[in-house]
Amino acid sequence: MICFGTEIDLGGLRFRQGPQSAAEGNRELTHHPMFRISNDVRSTQTQDGSILLDVHHGQMFCLNLVGSKILEFLARGYDETRIAEEISNSYGVAKDIASCDVREFLDALCHHHILQPQRPNGSI
């Protein structure tokens, strides 16, 4: 089982504390294609977040509350920028940090075949 944990247990994201580099701070928010949860993934909610099962690859993943919330936002059709804004507002994290962490989290989910990119017209 693969667990997507956090440094300060906020559910799927690593919220880094302390100063960030100038290059990291100057990065603009970019709009990436929306994603959808793969048809091969089954999920269930727990009091701590979510458990995901990729039936095609035979892997299980656990998400903490923030990771679970991100998947909920994806299911609602939110794009990456809006998800980062929601996380920033809900958890009191700077928007640039939330944006970077949401991007890393989505990349990890794509790498493990949990998410598939979706074009604006809904096709994959």
C-alpha positions in Angstrom: 0.0 0.0 0.0 1.3 3.4 -0.9 0.4 6.2 1.5 0.5 9.8 0.4 1.4 11.5 3.6 2.4 14.9 4.6 5.0 16.6 6.7 2.4 18.1 8.9 -0.4 15.6 8.2 -2.8 17.8 6.2 -3.9 15.1 3.8 -2.0 14.5 0.6 0.1 17.6 0.7 3.5 18.5 2.1 3.2 22.0 3.4 6.7 23.3 3.6 7.4 25.9 6.2 10.1 28.5 6.2 11.5 30.7 3.4 11.3 29.6 -0.2 13.7 30.4 -3.0 13.2 33.4 -5.1 12.6 31.2 -8.2 9.9 29.3 -6.4 8.2 32.5 -5.2 8.2 34.0 -8.7 6.6 31.1 -10.4 3.2 32.1 -11.7 0.1 29.9 -11.3 -0.4 27.9 -14.5 -3.6 26.3 -15.7 -3.0 22.7 -16.3 -5.5 20.4 -18.0 -8.2 19.1 -15.7 -8.0 15.5 -14.6 -10.4 12.8 -13.9 -10.1 9.7 -11.7 -9.2 6.7 -13.7 -12.1 4.2 -14.4 -9.8 1.5 -12.8 -9.8 3.2 -9.4 -12.2 2.4 -6.6 -12.4 4.6 -3.5 -13.9 4.6 -0.1 -14.0 7.4 2.5 -12.5 6.9 6.0 -12.4 9.2 9.0 -8.8 9.9 8.1 -9.3 10.5 4.4 -9.7 8.0 1.6 -8.5 4.6 0.5 -8.0 4.1 -3.2 -7.7 0.8 -5.1 -6.3 0.6 -8.6 -7.8 -2.6 -9.8 -5.8 -2.6 -13.0 -2.4 -2.3 -11.4 -3.3 -4.0 -8.1 -2.2 -1.1 -5.9 -3.8 0.5 -2.8 -3.3 4.1 -1.8 -4.3 6.0 1.3 -4.9 9.7 1.3 -5.2 11.9 4.3 -8.0 14.5 4.6 -6.5 17.1 2.3 -5.7 14.6 -0.4 -9.2 13.3 -0.2 -10.5 16.9 -0.4 -8.4 17.4 -3.6 -10.0 14.3 -5.2 -13.4 15.7 -4.2 -12.6 19.0 -5.9 -11.5 17.2 -9.0 -14.8 15.3 -9.1 -16.6 18.6 -8.9 -14.6 19.7 -12.0 -12.4 22.3 -10.3 -9.1 23.1 -12.1 -5.7 23.1 -10.5 -5.8 26.8 -9.7 -9.2 26.7 -8.0 -8.2 23.6 -6.0 -5.0 25.5 -4.8 -7.2 28.5 -3.8 -9.7 26.3 -1.9 -6.8 24.5 0.0 -5.2 27.9 0.7 -8.4 29.3 2.1 -9.4 26.2 4.0 -6.1 25.5 5.7 -4.5 28.9 5.9 -1.6 28.1 3.6 -0.1 30.7 1.3 -1.5 30.4 -2.2 1.9 29.9 -3.9 2.8 27.1 -1.5 -0.7 25.5 -1.9 -0.3 25.7 -5.7 3.1 24.1 -5.7 2.0 21.3 -3.3 -1.3 20.7 -5.3 0.8 20.4 -8.5 3.2 17.8 -6.8 0.3 15.9 -5.5 -1.5 15.7 -8.9 1.8 14.7 -10.5 2.1 11.8 -8.0 -1.5 10.7 -8.6 -0.8 10.8 -12.4 2.4 8.9 -12.0 0.5 6.1 -10.2 -2.3 6.0 -12.8 -4.9 7.3 -10.4 -5.6 10.4 -12.5 -5.9 10.8 -16.2 -5.7 14.1 -18.1 -8.9 15.3 -19.5 -9.2 17.8 -22.3 -11.7 20.7 -22.0 -14.2 18.8 -24.2 -14.2 15.9 -21.8 -12.1 13.5 -23.8 -9.0 11.8 -22.5 
